[in-house]
């Protein structure tokens, strides 16, 4: 026993020296593995998010003309370009058009998408085929969809005016009248956004147990009562993220409006995104600094609504 104990005691320092480095290398190896997995994501975020944002801020606080952009010697002007944007006659119109375009698009996209999702939830025959057909606007390139809507709403030979004329209606200058230009691009954007809302909300409906509806039916609740008491409350988290994503997407819509009206006539359909694009690329004399300032304003608006969503979500989780 004594010999065994001594042998064991004598061997224990060697064992400790052999095992101790292994124990120290374990956490380090796992940390390097985690860094290796996270590195591609970090590089992606830095290259495609952090650097463009920093560059956009730099553009907005310097006076970047074409020559200064090439030579790299733009003058630092601080918040002068922001003051120029806020003092411009275009700013109130662009802000109002952005609000009207965004709210109108989101409300109708969400309402129609939710109605279609509830409709398709019943799982009737050919529901899968019809859902696939509703995805077509989402799958088409935006330039194709916008060009199609521009042709349909053409004042002279558009199909919409042709149908109105067949029923005795008057010709409407959808895209060239200040009264209807913003409405026209909003209708086109609603049509483009319905499939996204349909897919997300339909997926959310699949997570609501069918037993809840069966119990409600046994209690005498009709379809309308089931919608307001079961479907809408249980779908609230999915609805919130759908509206937030729709808001962010709609704020930055450029291609649809630019192809259909180029923000005109005048500034009738000019949003903040269109204004930023027009300042940078839409004229023969690019003015990058005001364009960057307007772009930063859009980013700030999106961040505000993103933080509001997080706060509401946190309150719901706490309650």
ZIQUI-V918045 format. One record per residue. N is the residue number from 1. SS is DSSP state (H for helix, E for strand, L for the rest). PHI is phi as a letter, one per 30 degrees, with the letter a starting at -180 (999 if undefined). OMEGA is omega in degrees with one decimal (999 if undefined). Layout:
N;SS;PHI;OMEGA / N;SS;PHI;OMEGA
This chain:
1;L;999;-178.8 / 2;H;d;179.8 / 3;H;d;-179.4 / 4;H;d;-179.5 / 5;H;d;179.6 / 6;H;d;179.6 / 7;H;d;179.5 / 8;H;d;179.8 / 9;H;d;179.1 / 10;H;d;-177.4 / 11;H;d;-174.0 / 12;H;d;177.3 / 13;H;d;178.4 / 14;H;d;179.4 / 15;H;d;-179.8 / 16;H;d;-179.3 / 17;H;d;180.0 / 18;H;d;-176.0 / 19;H;d;-176.6 / 20;H;d;178.8 / 21;H;d;179.1 / 22;H;d;-179.9 / 23;H;d;-179.8 / 24;H;d;-179.4 / 25;H;d;-176.7 / 26;H;e;179.9 / 27;H;d;-179.7 / 28;H;d;179.7 / 29;H;d;179.4 / 30;H;d;177.6 / 31;H;d;178.4 / 32;H;d;175.9 / 33;H;d;178.0 / 34;H;d;178.0 / 35;H;d;179.1 / 36;H;d;178.1 / 37;H;d;-177.0 / 38;H;d;-174.7 / 39;H;e;179.4 / 40;H;e;178.1 / 41;H;d;179.4 / 42;H;d;177.8 / 43;H;d;179.1 / 44;H;d;-179.6 / 45;H;d;-179.2 / 46;H;d;-174.5 / 47;H;d;-171.4 / 48;H;c;179.9 / 49;H;b;-174.6 / 50;H;d;-178.7 / 51;H;d;177.0 / 52;H;e;178.7 / 53;H;d;178.2 / 54;H;d;178.7 / 55;H;d;179.1 / 56;H;d;176.4 / 57;H;d;178.2 / 58;H;d;178.3 / 59;H;d;-174.7 / 60;H;d;-178.1 / 61;L;c;174.1 / 62;E;b;178.5 / 63;E;c;-175.7 / 64;L;c;166.0 / 65;L;d;179.6 / 66;H;d;179.7 / 67;H;d;179.6 / 68;H;d;179.0 / 69;H;d;-179.8 / 70;H;d;-176.4 / 71;H;d;178.3 / 72;L;i;-178.5 / 73;L;b;-178.2 / 74;L;d;-179.5 / 75;E;d;176.9 / 76;E;d;-177.1 / 77;L;b;178.7 / 78;L;i;-177.9 / 79;L;c;-178.5 / 80;H;d;-179.1 / 81;H;d;175.6 / 82;H;d;176.5 / 83;H;d;177.4 / 84;H;d;178.6 / 85;H;d;-178.3 / 86;H;d;179.9 / 87;H;d;-178.7 / 88;L;d;177.3 / 89;H;d;179.8 / 90;H;d;-172.9 / 91;H;e;-179.8 / 92;H;d;179.4 / 93;H;d;-179.3 / 94;H;d;179.1 / 95;H;d;179.0 / 96;H;d;179.0 / 97;H;d;177.8 / 98;H;d;179.6 / 99;H;d;-178.8 / 100;H;d;-179.8 / 101;H;d;-177.2 / 102;H;d;-178.1 / 103;H;d;179.8 / 104;H;d;-179.4 / 105;H;d;-175.3 / 106;H;d;-177.6 / 107;H;d;-176.3 / 108;H;d;175.7 / 109;H;d;-178.4 / 110;H;d;-177.6 / 111;H;d;-179.5 / 112;H;d;178.4 / 113;H;d;178.2 / 114;H;d;178.8 / 115;H;d;178.8 / 116;H;d;179.0 / 117;H;d;177.5 / 118;H;d;179.3 / 119;H;d;-177.6 / 120;H;d;-178.6 / 121;H;d;-178.5 / 122;L;d;175.0 / 123;L;i;178.8 / 124;L;d;-179.8 / 125;L;d;-178.8 / 126;L;i;178.8 / 127;H;d;178.7 / 128;H;d;179.0 / 129;H;d;-179.9 / 130;H;d;176.8 / 131;H;d;178.4 / 132;H;d;179.2 / 133;H;d;178.2 / 134;H;d;179.0 / 135;L;d;-176.6 / 136;H;e;178.3 / 137;H;e;-179.6 / 138;H;d;-176.2 / 139;H;d;-178.5 / 140;L;d;171.9 / 141;L;d;-176.3 / 142;H;d;179.9 / 143;H;d;177.9 / 144;H;d;-179.2 / 145;H;d;-179.5 / 146;H;d;178.1 / 147;H;d;178.3 / 148;H;d;177.9 / 149;H;d;176.7 / 150;H;d;177.4 / 151;H;d;-179.2 / 152;H;d;-176.4 / 153;L;c;177.4 / 154;L;d;-174.6 / 155;L;d;-172.0 / 156;L;c;-174.5 / 157;L;b;178.1 / 158;L;d;-176.4 / 159;H;d;-179.5 / 160;H;d;178.0 / 161;H;d;177.3 / 162;H;d;177.6 / 163;H;d;178.1 / 164;H;d;178.9 / 165;H;d;179.4 / 166;H;d;178.5 / 167;L;c;176.5 / 168;L;i;-179.7 / 169;L;d;179.7 / 170;L;c;178.2 / 171;L;d;179.5 / 172;L;c;176.5 / 173;L;d;-171.7 / 174;L;e;-171.3 / 175;L;c;-176.1 / 176;L;c;178.4 / 177;L;c;177.8 / 178;L;d;-177.5 / 179;L;d;-173.1 / 180;L;b;-175.4 / 181;H;d;-179.8 / 182;H;d;177.2 / 183;H;d;-177.9 / 184;H;d;-179.3 / 185;H;d;176.5 / 186;H;d;177.6 / 187;H;d;179.0 / 188;H;d;-179.6 / 189;H;d;175.1 / 190;H;d;179.6 / 191;H;e;-179.6 / 192;H;d;-174.7 / 193;H;c;-178.7 / 194;H;d;-179.4 / 195;H;e;178.9 / 196;H;d;178.8 / 197;H;d;179.5 / 198;H;d;-177.1 / 199;H;d;-176.9 / 200;H;d;-177.5 / 201;H;d;177.0 / 202;H;d;176.4 / 203;H;d;177.2 / 204;H;d;178.9 / 205;H;d;-180.0 / 206;H;d;-179.8 / 207;L;d;176.7 / 208;L;d;-176.8 / 209;L;d;177.8 / 210;H;d;179.6 / 211;H;d;179.5 / 212;H;d;178.9 / 213;H;d;178.7 / 214;H;d;178.6 / 215;H;d;178.2 / 216;H;d;178.3 / 217;H;d;178.7 / 218;H;d;177.8 / 219;L;d;177.1 / 220;L;j;179.9 / 221;L;d;177.9 / 222;L;d;-178.6 / 223;H;e;-178.6 / 224;H;d;178.2 / 225;H;d;177.8 / 226;H;d;-179.5 / 227;H;d;-175.2 / 228;H;d;-177.5 / 229;H;c;-175.7 / 230;H;b;-172.2 / 231;H;d;-174.3 / 232;H;d;178.9 / 233;H;d;-178.0 / 234;H;d;179.8 / 235;L;c;-173.9 / 236;H;d;178.9 / 237;H;d;178.7 / 238;H;d;178.5 / 239;H;d;-178.1 / 240;H;d;-179.3 / 241;H;d;176.8 / 242;H;d;179.1 / 243;H;d;180.0 / 244;H;d;178.4 / 245;H;d;176.5 / 246;H;d;178.7 / 247;H;d;-178.9 / 248;H;d;179.9 / 249;H;d;-175.5 / 250;H;d;178.7 / 251;H;e;-174.3 / 252;L;c;179.3 / 253;L;d;177.9 / 254;L;b;-169.6 / 255;H;e;-177.5 / 256;H;d;-178.3 / 257;H;d;-176.2 / 258;H;d;-179.5 / 259;H;d;-174.9 / 260;H;d;-173.7 / 261;L;b;-171.6 / 262;L;h;178.9 / 263;L;i;-177.1 / 264;L;c;-2.8 / 265;L;d;-172.4 / 266;L;i;175.0 / 267;L;c;-173.0 / 268;L;d;179.3 / 269;L;b;178.8 / 270;L;d;173.3 / 271;L;c;178.5 / 272;H;d;179.2 / 273;H;d;178.5 / 274;H;d;178.8 / 275;H;d;178.5 / 276;H;d;-179.6 / 277;H;d;-177.8 / 278;H;d;178.7 / 279;H;d;-175.3 / 280;H;d;-170.5 / 281;H;b;-170.0 / 282;H;d;179.0 / 283;L;b;178.3 / 284;L;d;-179.0 / 285;L;b;-176.6 / 286;L;d;176.1 / 287;L;b;-168.8 / 288;H;d;-173.9 / 289;H;d;175.3 / 290;H;d;177.5 / 291;H;d;178.1 / 292;H;d;178.8 / 293;H;d;177.4 / 294;H;d;177.3 / 295;H;d;177.2 / 296;H;d;176.6 / 297;H;d;176.7 / 298;H;d;177.7 / 299;H;d;179.9 / 300;H;d;178.4 / 301;H;d;179.1 / 302;H;d;178.6 / 303;H;d;179.1 / 304;H;d;179.7 / 305;H;d;175.9 / 306;H;d;177.7 / 307;H;d;175.8 / 308;H;d;177.5 / 309;H;d;179.3 / 310;H;d;179.1 / 311;H;d;178.5 / 312;H;d;178.7 / 313;H;d;-179.7 / 314;H;d;178.1 / 315;H;d;177.3 / 316;H;d;178.8 / 317;H;d;179.6 / 318;H;d;-179.4 / 319;L;d;999
